[in-house]
């Protein structure tokens, strides 16, 4: 093995080849010369590559060839000025700054500045107001940064509400990338400083921190997990967590100095922060950021291949639904630079991987990880992939399958190749979820981490070479008469149909089997396929009769999260509501279902209560109270 000497003799080992992990780990991680914190990574980049472009932010897809570009030196100045603004509001090392915004050029500096002077707590602006406010309260943030009305009116109104309800000291607005007009005035909030962050930063100092700089064990971020139903948890991560995991990703991606990275996932998500911000920062790579809608902007796909050619995109990161769309877009440009298209966050249907390869000639590179593990734990780089695997463990991490006792939480590590709950150990494992303590918010690992091993909640196996194969998410398994069914097998079968664009399978409550599999699919434009035809198609292609879906529903759209992952709780809600409605069909009862804290609550608005109870009794619903309301 040999190492490159980009900035440090031992910092960038070669990560490909069968012996790569052993050779990399023969050098202690502490001897790799990594920056101590994300702030020190920024200083290092500004010193090594001051004139090199760090970020190019697109105002939107229509102006894809007119970005706002900042060099590494300019980005460092932007960060120092924003950090000085935060410090002026009394922010210190243990204080959080909440950011409620879509992506824009100013958000990148705002986020890095928050980690430099305190702790960043980015919030999904699509969250329900009460959940977003609860996250801000939990973080203890008294300074909020938010998309200005001209950037995202809904996010701004949400932030104003939170600022008023939580007693914030300041609400600072982010303007759109490359705005073409003067900033409009902001409506005041009594007792809260309301101003544009950029305006305040333009008059602030750009001095480099000295003794006030963070340390590796200091907390860098609070990132929330889930949260579309019920209040999400906040995962606390240290600077060491983020720097080490970003370095692991940068080693695995191995993007050379001529290649750029494309970024379009929202910055409240750990993938955007680690894979497309901090990893390129460590290696001095140029990142091209999409507009505020990211991959949710339809016109982006019409110019995507031209964008790859224009900026020399070598790597990108997204979810399977995005690659499914790109596989349908004719290539109208030279995309020879594209080498590392990373896919993660959800299972990759083989049909999508095949379609993308046929369209582009490039293999998708699967990765796997979770917010509590900072971001990534496996990666399958070009030339080092294995069929059926979501990549090989990243260096300095351990991944094993384990048998976990549900009562004691004890983890029994299983031999190579056996299926169990995946557990992760390494410097990327988070210190815990944020809880309220007597001295303010503090991380608590709870039952999630035991003896350094993080319970991922995913089922899978690990072979002797460190390649991970997923069986399914434990909470996504469909349990039919005590038999576990992996929904991925149903989805893979359906998406092989030439008319099917996307598929998602969930369990529908059943009075005899507990659950039976049902599926929801979307079709290609103009396609017409009957539900029964799709059900028959899947039945002969799933690996076992029990996995054959009882019903297949053609829908206009499958519900997605803000980062493009299939939102299965909504599909479970639909399936549960349909099952309850069918069971009560003869009782003239009004049936509805809603999501509450991750559960489906079925409400029956009319009908004889005892008859309703008798009809739903075989479903083993838990009754919430004396009224006709049940929890699935």
VEXDREN-2710 file (C-alpha; in Angstrom, 1 decimal):
% VEXDREN-2710
k/r/px/py/pz
1/UNK/0.0/0.0/0.0
2/UNK/1.1/3.6/-0.6
3/UNK/-0.2/6.8/0.7
4/UNK/-0.7/10.2/-1.0
5/UNK/0.9/13.3/0.4
6/UNK/-1.9/15.9/-0.3
7/UNK/-1.4/17.6/3.0
8/UNK/-0.2/15.1/5.5
9/UNK/2.0/12.0/4.8
10/UNK/-0.3/9.7/6.7
11/UNK/-3.7/11.4/6.3
12/UNK/-4.9/9.9/3.0
13/UNK/-4.3/6.2/2.7
14/UNK/-5.6/4.2/-0.4
15/UNK/-8.9/2.6/0.6
16/UNK/-9.4/0.1/-2.3
17/UNK/-8.2/-3.5/-2.5
18/UNK/-8.9/-6.6/-0.3
19/UNK/-6.2/-5.7/2.2
20/UNK/-7.0/-2.0/2.5
21/UNK/-8.7/-2.1/5.9
22/UNK/-5.9/-4.0/7.6
23/UNK/-3.3/-1.8/6.1
24/UNK/-5.1/1.4/7.0
25/UNK/-5.7/0.3/10.6
26/UNK/-2.1/-0.7/11.0
27/UNK/-1.6/3.0/11.6
28/UNK/-3.2/4.3/14.8
29/UNK/-6.0/6.8/14.1
30/UNK/-4.3/9.3/16.4
31/UNK/-1.3/9.2/14.1
32/UNK/-3.3/10.2/11.0
33/UNK/-2.9/14.0/11.7
34/UNK/-6.6/14.8/11.5
35/UNK/-7.8/18.2/12.6
36/UNK/-9.2/18.2/16.1
37/UNK/-12.5/19.9/15.3
38/UNK/-14.6/21.0/12.3
39/UNK/-13.3/24.5/13.0
40/UNK/-9.7/23.4/12.8
41/UNK/-10.6/21.6/9.5
42/UNK/-11.8/24.9/8.1
43/UNK/-8.6/26.7/9.2
44/UNK/-6.5/24.0/7.6
45/UNK/-8.4/24.2/4.3
46/UNK/-8.1/28.0/4.2
47/UNK/-4.3/27.7/4.9
48/UNK/-3.7/24.9/2.4
49/UNK/-6.0/26.0/-0.5
50/UNK/-6.9/29.7/0.1
51/UNK/-7.7/30.5/-3.6
52/UNK/-9.3/27.1/-4.4
53/UNK/-13.1/27.2/-4.8
54/UNK/-14.8/25.7/-1.7
55/UNK/-18.5/26.0/-2.5
56/UNK/-20.5/27.1/-5.5
57/UNK/-24.1/27.6/-4.6
58/UNK/-26.8/27.6/-7.3
59/UNK/-29.6/30.1/-6.8
60/UNK/-32.0/27.6/-8.4
61/UNK/-32.0/25.1/-11.2
62/UNK/-32.8/27.7/-13.8
63/UNK/-29.6/29.5/-13.0
64/UNK/-27.5/26.3/-12.7
65/UNK/-24.6/28.0/-14.6
66/UNK/-24.6/31.2/-12.5
67/UNK/-23.5/30.1/-9.0
68/UNK/-22.2/32.1/-6.1
69/UNK/-18.7/30.8/-5.4
70/UNK/-16.6/31.2/-2.3
71/UNK/-12.9/30.1/-1.9
72/UNK/-11.7/28.4/1.2
73/UNK/-10.2/31.6/2.5
74/UNK/-13.5/33.5/1.8
75/UNK/-15.5/30.8/3.5
76/UNK/-13.3/31.0/6.6
77/UNK/-13.8/34.7/6.7
78/UNK/-17.6/34.3/6.4
79/UNK/-17.5/31.7/9.2
80/UNK/-15.5/34.0/11.5
81/UNK/-17.8/36.9/11.0
82/UNK/-20.9/34.9/11.7
83/UNK/-19.3/33.4/14.8
84/UNK/-18.5/36.9/16.0
85/UNK/-22.2/37.8/15.6
86/UNK/-23.2/34.7/17.7
87/UNK/-20.6/35.6/20.4
88/UNK/-22.0/39.1/20.5
89/UNK/-25.3/37.5/21.6
90/UNK/-23.6/35.7/24.4
91/UNK/-23.2/32.3/22.7
92/UNK/-20.5/30.1/24.3
93/UNK/-19.2/26.7/24.0
94/UNK/-22.2/24.8/25.6
95/UNK/-24.8/27.0/23.9
96/UNK/-26.8/25.9/20.9
97/UNK/-27.8/27.9/17.8
98/UNK/-30.9/26.6/16.1
99/UNK/-31.1/26.9/12.3
100/UNK/-34.5/26.6/10.6
101/UNK/-33.9/27.0/6.9
102/UNK/-33.7/25.5/3.5
103/UNK/-30.2/25.4/1.9
104/UNK/-28.5/28.6/0.7
105/UNK/-25.0/29.9/0.6
106/UNK/-25.3/31.8/3.9
107/UNK/-26.5/28.7/5.7
108/UNK/-23.2/26.9/5.1
109/UNK/-21.2/29.6/6.9
110/UNK/-23.9/29.9/9.5
111/UNK/-23.7/26.2/10.3
112/UNK/-19.9/26.0/10.5
113/UNK/-19.9/29.2/12.6
114/UNK/-22.3/27.7/15.1
115/UNK/-20.0/24.7/15.5
116/UNK/-17.0/27.0/15.9
117/UNK/-18.4/29.1/18.7
118/UNK/-21.1/26.7/20.2
119/UNK/-23.3/23.9/19.0
120/UNK/-25.4/23.8/15.9
121/UNK/-29.0/22.5/16.0
122/UNK/-30.4/22.5/12.5
123/UNK/-34.2/21.9/12.4
124/UNK/-36.3/20.6/9.5
125/UNK/-38.5/23.5/8.5
126/UNK/-41.2/21.1/7.4
127/UNK/-41.7/19.8/11.0
128/UNK/-45.0/20.6/12.8
129/UNK/-44.6/23.8/14.7
130/UNK/-45.1/22.2/18.1
131/UNK/-42.4/19.6/17.4
132/UNK/-39.9/22.2/16.1
133/UNK/-40.5/24.4/19.1
134/UNK/-40.0/21.5/21.5
135/UNK/-36.7/20.7/19.8
136/UNK/-35.5/24.2/20.2
137/UNK/-36.5/24.2/23.9
138/UNK/-34.7/20.9/24.4
139/UNK/-31.5/22.3/22.8
140/UNK/-31.7/25.4/25.0
141/UNK/-31.1/27.6/21.9
142/UNK/-31.8/31.3/22.5
143/UNK/-30.4/32.4/19.1
144/UNK/-32.3/31.3/16.0
145/UNK/-31.2/31.5/12.4
146/UNK/-33.9/31.1/9.8
147/UNK/-34.7/31.4/6.1
148/UNK/-35.8/35.0/5.5
149/UNK/-39.4/35.4/4.0
150/UNK/-38.0/35.8/0.5
151/UNK/-36.2/32.5/0.8
152/UNK/-38.9/30.4/2.5
153/UNK/-41.9/32.2/3.9
154/UNK/-43.1/29.2/5.9
155/UNK/-39.8/28.6/7.6
156/UNK/-39.6/32.3/8.6
157/UNK/-43.1/32.2/10.1
158/UNK/-42.3/29.0/11.9
159/UNK/-39.1/30.6/13.3
160/UNK/-41.0/33.7/14.4
161/UNK/-43.4/31.6/16.3
162/UNK/-40.6/29.6/17.9
163/UNK/-38.7/32.7/18.9
164/UNK/-41.8/34.2/20.5
165/UNK/-42.7/31.0/22.4
166/UNK/-39.2/30.1/23.6
167/UNK/-38.0/33.5/24.7
168/UNK/-35.2/33.8/22.2
169/UNK/-32.8/36.7/22.3
170/UNK/-32.3/36.9/18.5
171/UNK/-33.8/35.8/15.3
172/UNK/-31.4/36.1/12.4
173/UNK/-32.5/35.9/8.8
174/UNK/-30.7/34.1/5.9
175/UNK/-31.1/35.6/2.4
176/UNK/-31.4/33.6/-0.8
177/UNK/-28.3/32.8/-2.7
178/UNK/-27.3/35.7/-5.0
179/UNK/-30.4/37.8/-4.3
180/UNK/-31.2/40.3/-7.1
181/UNK/-32.8/42.9/-4.9
182/UNK/-32.2/44.8/-1.6
183/UNK/-33.3/43.0/1.5
184/UNK/-36.9/43.8/2.6
185/UNK/-37.5/45.0/6.1
186/UNK/-38.2/42.4/8.7
187/UNK/-41.2/42.7/11.1
188/UNK/-40.1/43.1/14.7
189/UNK/-40.8/40.8/17.6
190/UNK/-41.1/42.4/21.0
191/UNK/-38.1/41.5/23.1
192/UNK/-36.2/39.8/20.3
193/UNK/-33.5/41.2/18.1
194/UNK/-34.6/40.5/14.5
195/UNK/-32.0/41.2/11.8
196/UNK/-30.3/39.8/8.8
197/UNK/-27.3/37.7/9.7
198/UNK/-25.4/38.8/6.7
199/UNK/-25.9/42.5/7.5
200/UNK/-24.6/42.0/11.1
201/UNK/-21.7/39.8/9.9
202/UNK/-20.5/42.4/7.4
203/UNK/-19.6/44.7/10.3
204/UNK/-18.2/41.9/12.5
205/UNK/-14.6/40.8/13.1
206/UNK/-13.1/38.0/11.0
207/UNK/-10.4/37.3/13.6
208/UNK/-9.3/33.7/14.2
209/UNK/-10.3/32.1/17.6
210/UNK/-7.5/31.4/20.0
211/UNK/-8.1/29.9/23.4
212/UNK/-11.8/30.0/22.6
213/UNK/-11.5/27.4/19.9
214/UNK/-13.4/24.2/20.4
215/UNK/-11.8/20.9/21.5
216/UNK/-12.4/17.4/20.0
217/UNK/-14.6/16.2/22.9
218/UNK/-16.8/19.3/22.8
219/UNK/-20.3/18.9/21.4
220/UNK/-20.6/20.1/17.8
221/UNK/-24.1/19.4/16.8
222/UNK/-27.6/18.3/17.8
223/UNK/-29.3/16.6/14.9
224/UNK/-32.8/15.4/15.2
225/UNK/-33.9/11.9/14.0
226/UNK/-37.3/11.2/12.4
227/UNK/-40.0/13.6/13.7
228/UNK/-42.7/13.4/11.0
229/UNK/-44.9/11.9/13.7
230/UNK/-44.3/12.8/17.3
231/UNK/-41.5/14.8/18.7
232/UNK/-38.2/13.5/17.3
233/UNK/-35.1/12.8/19.4
234/UNK/-31.9/14.9/19.2
235/UNK/-28.7/13.1/18.7
236/UNK/-25.7/14.9/20.2
237/UNK/-22.4/14.5/18.3
238/UNK/-18.9/15.7/19.2
239/UNK/-16.4/17.4/17.0
240/UNK/-14.3/14.2/17.1
241/UNK/-17.3/12.2/15.9
242/UNK/-17.9/14.5/12.9
243/UNK/-14.2/15.0/11.9
244/UNK/-13.3/11.3/12.1
245/UNK/-16.5/10.1/10.3
246/UNK/-16.0/12.8/7.6
247/UNK/-12.4/11.7/7.1
248/UNK/-13.5/8.0/6.8
249/UNK/-16.0/9.1/4.1
250/UNK/-13.4/11.2/2.3
251/UNK/-10.9/8.3/2.2
252/UNK/-13.5/6.0/0.8
253/UNK/-14.8/8.5/-1.8
254/UNK/-11.2/9.3/-3.0
255/UNK/-12.3/12.2/-5.2
256/UNK/-9.2/13.7/-6.8
257/UNK/-8.5/17.4/-6.9
258/UNK/-10.0/17.9/-10.3
259/UNK/-13.3/16.5/-9.3
260/UNK/-16.2/18.3/-7.6
261/UNK/-18.9/17.0/-5.3
262/UNK/-22.6/17.7/-5.9
263/UNK/-24.8/18.4/-2.9
264/UNK/-28.6/18.7/-2.8
265/UNK/-29.8/17.1/0.4
266/UNK/-31.0/19.4/3.2
267/UNK/-28.4/20.5/5.7
268/UNK/-30.5/19.5/8.7
269/UNK/-29.7/15.9/7.6
270/UNK/-26.5/14.3/8.6
271/UNK/-25.6/13.0/5.1
272/UNK/-25.5/16.6/3.8
273/UNK/-23.4/17.7/6.7
274/UNK/-20.8/14.9/6.7
275/UNK/-20.7/13.5/3.2
276/UNK/-21.1/16.7/1.1
277/UNK/-19.8/19.4/3.5
278/UNK/-17.2/18.2/6.0
279/UNK/-15.6/15.4/3.9
280/UNK/-14.8/17.6/0.9
281/UNK/-13.6/20.3/3.4
282/UNK/-11.1/17.9/4.8
283/UNK/-9.7/17.1/1.4
284/UNK/-10.0/20.5/-0.2
285/UNK/-12.6/19.5/-2.7
286/UNK/-15.1/21.9/-4.5
287/UNK/-18.7/21.3/-3.6
288/UNK/-21.5/22.4/-5.9
289/UNK/-24.7/23.0/-3.9
290/UNK/-28.2/22.9/-5.5
291/UNK/-30.8/25.5/-4.9
292/UNK/-33.1/25.6/-1.8
293/UNK/-35.4/22.9/-3.1
294/UNK/-32.5/20.5/-3.7
295/UNK/-33.6/17.3/-5.4
296/UNK/-37.2/18.3/-4.9
297/UNK/-36.9/20.9/-7.7
298/UNK/-38.2/19.1/-10.8
299/UNK/-36.3/21.3/-13.3
300/UNK/-33.0/20.2/-11.7
301/UNK/-33.3/16.8/-13.4
302/UNK/-33.7/18.4/-16.8
303/UNK/-30.3/20.0/-16.6
304/UNK/-28.6/17.5/-14.4
305/UNK/-26.2/15.9/-16.9
306/UNK/-25.2/19.3/-18.2
307/UNK/-24.5/20.3/-14.7
308/UNK/-22.2/17.3/-14.2
309/UNK/-20.2/18.2/-17.3
310/UNK/-20.1/22.0/-16.4
311/UNK/-18.6/21.5/-13.0
312/UNK/-16.8/18.2/-13.4
313/UNK/-18.9/16.4/-10.8
314/UNK/-17.1/13.3/-9.6
315/UNK/-19.2/12.4/-6.6
316/UNK/-22.8/13.0/-5.3
317/UNK/-25.0/11.6/-2.6
318/UNK/-28.7/10.9/-2.7
319/UNK/-31.4/8.3/-2.1
320/UNK/-32.8/5.6/-4.4
321/UNK/-35.8/7.6/-5.5
322/UNK/-33.6/10.3/-7.0
323/UNK/-31.5/7.8/-8.9
324/UNK/-34.7/6.2/-10.2
325/UNK/-35.7/9.5/-11.7
326/UNK/-32.2/10.2/-13.1
327/UNK/-32.2/6.7/-14.7
328/UNK/-35.1/8.0/-16.8
329/UNK/-33.4/11.2/-18.0
330/UNK/-31.5/10.9/-21.3
331/UNK/-27.8/11.8/-21.0
332/UNK/-27.2/14.9/-23.0
333/UNK/-23.7/15.8/-21.9
334/UNK/-20.3/14.4/-21.2
335/UNK/-20.5/12.8/-17.8
336/UNK/-17.2/11.0/-17.8
337/UNK/-16.2/12.8/-14.6
338/UNK/-19.0/11.0/-12.6
339/UNK/-17.4/8.2/-10.7
340/UNK/-18.8/8.0/-7.2
341/UNK/-22.6/8.3/-7.1
342/UNK/-23.4/7.4/-3.5
343/UNK/-26.8/6.0/-2.6
344/UNK/-28.0/5.4/1.0
345/UNK/-30.7/6.2/3.5
346/UNK/-33.1/3.5/2.1
347/UNK/-32.8/0.1/0.5
348/UNK/-31.6/0.2/-3.2
349/UNK/-33.9/-1.8/-5.5
350/UNK/-31.7/-3.8/-7.9
351/UNK/-33.9/-2.6/-10.8
352/UNK/-32.9/1.0/-10.0
353/UNK/-29.2/0.1/-9.8
354/UNK/-29.5/-1.7/-13.2
355/UNK/-31.4/1.2/-14.8
356/UNK/-28.9/3.8/-13.6
357/UNK/-26.0/1.7/-14.9
358/UNK/-27.6/1.2/-18.3
359/UNK/-28.3/4.9/-18.6
360/UNK/-24.9/6.2/-17.4
361/UNK/-22.5/3.4/-17.5
362/UNK/-21.7/4.1/-13.8
363/UNK/-22.3/1.8/-10.9
364/UNK/-24.1/3.2/-7.8
365/UNK/-22.0/3.1/-4.7
366/UNK/-24.0/1.9/-1.7
367/UNK/-23.4/3.2/1.8
368/UNK/-25.1/2.6/5.1
369/UNK/-25.2/4.4/8.4
370/UNK/-27.3/6.4/10.8
371/UNK/-27.3/9.8/12.6
372/UNK/-26.4/8.1/15.9
373/UNK/-23.3/6.8/14.2
374/UNK/-22.6/10.3/13.0
375/UNK/-23.4/9.4/9.4
376/UNK/-21.6/6.5/7.6
377/UNK/-20.5/3.1/8.7
378/UNK/-20.1/1.3/5.4
379/UNK/-19.3/2.2/1.8
380/UNK/-18.8/0.3/-1.4
381/UNK/-16.4/2.3/-3.5
382/UNK/-15.9/1.7/-7.2
383/UNK/-14.2/-1.6/-7.8
384/UNK/-14.7/-2.9/-4.2
385/UNK/-18.4/-3.7/-4.2
386/UNK/-20.1/-7.0/-3.7
387/UNK/-23.6/-8.0/-4.9
388/UNK/-26.2/-7.8/-2.2
389/UNK/-24.0/-5.8/0.2
390/UNK/-24.4/-2.2/1.3
391/UNK/-20.7/-1.7/1.4
392/UNK/-17.8/-2.7/3.5
393/UNK/-17.2/-1.3/7.0
394/UNK/-15.3/1.9/7.1
395/UNK/-11.8/1.9/8.7
396/UNK/-11.6/2.1/12.5
397/UNK/-15.2/1.0/12.9
398/UNK/-16.4/-2.4/14.0
399/UNK/-19.8/-3.7/12.7
400/UNK/-21.2/-7.0/13.9
401/UNK/-24.5/-8.8/14.0
402/UNK/-25.7/-9.4/17.5
403/UNK/-28.5/-11.1/19.5
404/UNK/-29.9/-8.5/21.8
405/UNK/-31.9/-9.5/24.9
406/UNK/-35.0/-7.3/24.9
407/UNK/-35.1/-7.2/28.7
408/UNK/-31.5/-6.8/29.8
409/UNK/-30.2/-5.2/26.5
410/UNK/-27.2/-7.5/26.6
411/UNK/-25.5/-7.9/23.2
412/UNK/-24.2/-11.3/22.2
413/UNK/-22.0/-10.9/19.1
414/UNK/-22.7/-13.5/16.4
415/UNK/-20.3/-15.3/14.1
416/UNK/-19.6/-14.0/10.6
417/UNK/-22.5/-14.4/8.2
418/UNK/-25.2/-14.9/10.8
419/UNK/-28.2/-12.6/10.8
420/UNK/-28.9/-10.4/13.8
421/UNK/-29.3/-6.8/14.9
422/UNK/-26.4/-4.8/13.6
423/UNK/-24.3/-3.0/16.2
424/UNK/-21.5/-0.5/15.6
425/UNK/-18.5/0.4/17.7
426/UNK/-16.0/3.1/16.9
427/UNK/-15.0/6.8/17.3
428/UNK/-18.1/7.8/15.3
429/UNK/-20.6/6.5/17.9
430/UNK/-22.5/9.4/19.4
431/UNK/-22.5/10.2/23.2
432/UNK/-26.3/9.9/23.4
433/UNK/-29.7/11.6/22.8
434/UNK/-30.2/15.0/24.3
435/UNK/-32.0/15.1/27.6
436/UNK/-32.8/17.9/30.0
437/UNK/-30.4/17.9/33.0
438/UNK/-30.1/20.1/36.1
439/UNK/-27.3/22.0/34.4
440/UNK/-29.0/22.3/31.0
441/UNK/-29.2/19.8/28.1
442/UNK/-26.8/16.9/28.1
443/UNK/-26.4/13.7/26.1
444/UNK/-27.5/10.4/27.5
445/UNK/-26.9/7.1/25.6
446/UNK/-29.7/5.3/27.4
447/UNK/-30.2/1.8/26.1
448/UNK/-29.0/2.8/22.6
449/UNK/-25.3/2.3/23.4
450/UNK/-24.0/-0.4/25.7
451/UNK/-20.3/-1.0/26.3
452/UNK/-19.5/1.2/23.3
453/UNK/-21.8/-0.8/20.9
454/UNK/-24.5/1.2/19.2
455/UNK/-27.8/-0.7/18.5
456/UNK/-28.8/0.3/14.9
457/UNK/-32.2/-1.3/15.0
458/UNK/-31.4/-2.8/11.6
459/UNK/-31.2/-6.6/10.9
460/UNK/-28.4/-7.9/8.8
461/UNK/-25.2/-9.9/8.6
462/UNK/-21.5/-9.1/8.3
463/UNK/-19.0/-11.4/6.5
464/UNK/-15.4/-12.0/7.4
465/UNK/-14.2/-9.1/5.1
466/UNK/-16.5/-6.6/6.7
467/UNK/-19.2/-6.4/4.0
468/UNK/-22.7/-5.8/5.4
469/UNK/-25.9/-7.2/4.1
470/UNK/-29.2/-5.8/5.3
471/UNK/-32.2/-8.0/6.0
472/UNK/-34.5/-5.2/7.0
473/UNK/-35.3/-2.6/9.6
474/UNK/-36.6/-4.4/12.6
475/UNK/-39.6/-2.0/12.9
476/UNK/-40.3/-2.4/9.2
477/UNK/-40.5/-6.2/9.3
478/UNK/-43.9/-7.6/8.4
479/UNK/-44.8/-10.3/10.9
480/UNK/-47.3/-12.7/9.4
481/UNK/-48.4/-15.4/11.8
482/UNK/-45.1/-15.2/13.7
483/UNK/-43.1/-15.3/10.4
484/UNK/-40.8/-12.4/9.6
485/UNK/-41.1/-11.0/6.1
486/UNK/-38.6/-8.5/4.7
487/UNK/-40.6/-5.9/2.8
488/UNK/-37.6/-5.3/0.5
489/UNK/-38.2/-8.6/-1.2
490/UNK/-41.7/-7.5/-2.1
491/UNK/-40.6/-4.1/-3.3
492/UNK/-37.8/-5.6/-5.4
493/UNK/-40.3/-7.9/-7.1
494/UNK/-42.7/-5.2/-7.9
495/UNK/-40.1/-2.7/-9.2
496/UNK/-39.0/-5.2/-11.7
497/UNK/-42.3/-4.7/-13.5
498/UNK/-41.7/-2.4/-16.5
499/UNK/-44.5/0.0/-15.6
500/UNK/-43.5/0.4/-11.9
501/UNK/-41.4/3.4/-10.9
502/UNK/-41.5/3.0/-7.1
503/UNK/-42.8/0.5/-4.6
504/UNK/-43.2/0.2/-0.8
505/UNK/-44.6/-2.7/1.2
506/UNK/-46.0/-2.6/4.8
507/UNK/-47.9/-4.8/7.1
508/UNK/-51.7/-4.5/7.1
509/UNK/-53.5/-5.6/10.4
510/UNK/-55.1/-9.0/9.9
511/UNK/-57.5/-10.7/12.3
512/UNK/-56.0/-14.2/11.6
513/UNK/-52.3/-13.6/10.8
514/UNK/-51.6/-10.5/12.8
515/UNK/-50.3/-8.8/9.7
516/UNK/-50.3/-9.5/6.0
517/UNK/-48.2/-7.7/3.4
518/UNK/-49.7/-5.0/1.2
519/UNK/-47.9/-2.8/-1.3
520/UNK/-48.2/0.7/-2.8
521/UNK/-46.7/1.5/-6.2
522/UNK/-46.4/4.4/-8.6
523/UNK/-46.4/3.9/-12.4
524/UNK/-44.4/5.4/-15.2
525/UNK/-46.2/8.3/-17.0
526/UNK/-49.0/7.0/-19.2
527/UNK/-48.8/3.4/-17.9
528/UNK/-52.0/1.5/-17.1
529/UNK/-51.7/-1.6/-15.0
530/UNK/-54.5/-3.2/-12.8
531/UNK/-53.9/-3.8/-9.1
532/UNK/-54.5/-7.6/-9.5
533/UNK/-52.0/-7.9/-12.3
534/UNK/-49.3/-6.4/-10.1
535/UNK/-50.3/-8.6/-7.2
536/UNK/-50.0/-11.7/-9.5
537/UNK/-46.6/-10.4/-10.8
538/UNK/-45.2/-10.1/-7.3
539/UNK/-46.6/-13.4/-6.1
540/UNK/-44.5/-15.4/-8.6
541/UNK/-41.4/-13.4/-7.9
542/UNK/-41.1/-13.1/-4.1
543/UNK/-38.9/-15.7/-2.4
544/UNK/-41.7/-17.4/-0.5
545/UNK/-45.5/-17.6/-0.6
546/UNK/-46.0/-15.8/2.7
547/UNK/-44.4/-12.7/1.2
548/UNK/-46.9/-12.5/-1.7
549/UNK/-48.8/-9.2/-1.1
550/UNK/-52.5/-9.6/-0.4
551/UNK/-53.2/-6.3/-2.1
552/UNK/-51.3/-3.9/-4.4
553/UNK/-52.5/-0.3/-4.6
554/UNK/-51.5/2.0/-7.5
555/UNK/-51.1/5.5/-6.1
556/UNK/-50.2/8.9/-7.6
557/UNK/-47.3/9.3/-5.2
558/UNK/-45.6/7.4/-2.5
559/UNK/-45.1/9.6/0.6
560/UNK/-41.5/10.6/1.2
561/UNK/-39.6/12.4/3.9
562/UNK/-37.8/15.6/3.3
563/UNK/-34.7/13.7/2.2
564/UNK/-36.5/11.5/-0.2
565/UNK/-36.9/8.3/1.9
566/UNK/-40.2/6.4/1.7
567/UNK/-42.3/7.4/4.7
568/UNK/-43.7/4.1/5.8
569/UNK/-45.6/5.3/8.8
570/UNK/-48.1/7.0/6.5
571/UNK/-48.5/3.8/4.5
572/UNK/-49.1/1.8/7.7
573/UNK/-51.7/4.4/8.6
574/UNK/-53.5/3.9/5.3
575/UNK/-53.3/0.2/5.6
576/UNK/-54.6/0.2/9.2
577/UNK/-57.4/2.6/8.4
578/UNK/-58.5/0.4/5.4
579/UNK/-58.4/-2.8/7.6
580/UNK/-60.5/-1.2/10.3
581/UNK/-63.0/0.2/7.7
582/UNK/-63.4/-3.2/6.2
583/UNK/-63.9/-4.8/9.6
584/UNK/-66.6/-2.3/10.4
585/UNK/-68.3/-2.2/7.0
586/UNK/-71.6/-3.4/8.3
587/UNK/-71.8/-1.1/11.3
588/UNK/-72.4/2.3/9.7
589/UNK/-69.3/3.5/11.6
590/UNK/-67.1/6.5/10.6
591/UNK/-63.5/5.4/10.6
592/UNK/-60.3/7.5/10.4
593/UNK/-56.7/6.9/11.4
594/UNK/-53.9/9.3/12.3
595/UNK/-50.3/9.1/13.3
596/UNK/-49.3/10.0/16.9
597/UNK/-45.8/9.5/18.3
598/UNK/-45.0/6.8/15.8
599/UNK/-48.2/4.8/16.3
600/UNK/-51.4/4.6/14.3
601/UNK/-54.5/5.7/16.2
602/UNK/-57.8/4.5/14.8
603/UNK/-60.9/6.6/15.7
604/UNK/-64.4/5.4/15.2
605/UNK/-66.8/8.3/15.2
606/UNK/-70.2/6.5/15.2
607/UNK/-71.8/3.1/15.7
608/UNK/-72.5/0.8/18.6
609/UNK/-69.4/0.8/20.9
610/UNK/-69.6/-2.8/21.9
611/UNK/-70.1/-3.9/18.3
612/UNK/-67.1/-1.8/17.3
613/UNK/-65.0/-3.4/20.1
614/UNK/-66.2/-6.9/19.1
615/UNK/-65.4/-6.3/15.4
616/UNK/-61.9/-4.9/16.1
617/UNK/-61.0/-7.4/18.9
618/UNK/-59.4/-9.9/16.6
619/UNK/-56.9/-7.2/15.5
620/UNK/-55.4/-7.0/19.0
621/UNK/-55.7/-3.2/19.1
622/UNK/-54.9/-1.5/22.4
623/UNK/-57.8/0.6/23.5
624/UNK/-56.7/4.1/24.5
625/UNK/-59.7/5.0/26.6
626/UNK/-63.4/4.1/27.1
627/UNK/-64.3/5.7/23.8
628/UNK/-64.1/4.0/20.4
629/UNK/-60.4/4.8/19.8
630/UNK/-57.7/2.2/19.4
631/UNK/-53.9/2.2/18.9
632/UNK/-52.2/-0.1/16.5
END
